[in-house]
């Protein structure tokens, strides 16, 4: 599921109070790899390799793990 304000990605590694996530798509033989830095709210970080949904923060324009 992907829209302007929502994207589903896989967690690659934690970094500070954020996680680095990635998405890889192959369409008609063209590879599209995107990395996202997302803020984690609360104390629990998602596990590396887990699939999460990111929401765009309307105020800052950054990504937040939902």
N, C-alpha and C positions, 0 to 999 in steps of 0.2 A: 504494500500500500504506500503510495507516494503522492503527496500533494505539495502545494507551495509551503505549507506550514507543518507538515508531518512527513517523516521519512523513517523506514525500518532499516536498521543496520545491525552489524555485528560488532561487539566490543573487542577491541584489539589490545589495549593496555590502559592502566590508570596513569594519570599524570597530574600531580597536585590535587586540587579539588575537582578535577575534571576527568573525563575518560576520552580516549581517542577511539573513534569508531570508523568503520569502513563499509563501503558497498561496492560490489563489482557486478557489472552487467555486460552481457555480450549480446549485441543486436546486429544481425546481418554480418557477422564476422568482425565487427568493430567492438573493441574492448573499452569500457568506460569504468574507471576506478575513481572513487571519490572518498576523501577522508573528512571527518567531522570532529570538532572538539565540542564536547557537550558538558555542561555543568551538572553535577549530581547534587540533588537536594536531599538532605538527611545524612545519616551516617552509614548507610549500607550501599556499597558499590556493587554493581552487577558483575558477575563472574566473566572472566576473559572467555571469549568465544560465544557468549550468550547473545541472543537476538533481542534487541530492545527497540522501542519506538521513541524517536526524538520529536519534540515539539518546539517550534520556533517561539521564543519569548517576544511578545509584541512590543515591549518597552525597549529592550536592549538589542533585539535583532539576532541574538545568539541562540544556541540550541540548548535544550534542557532534556534530561532523561525523564520520561514519563513513567 
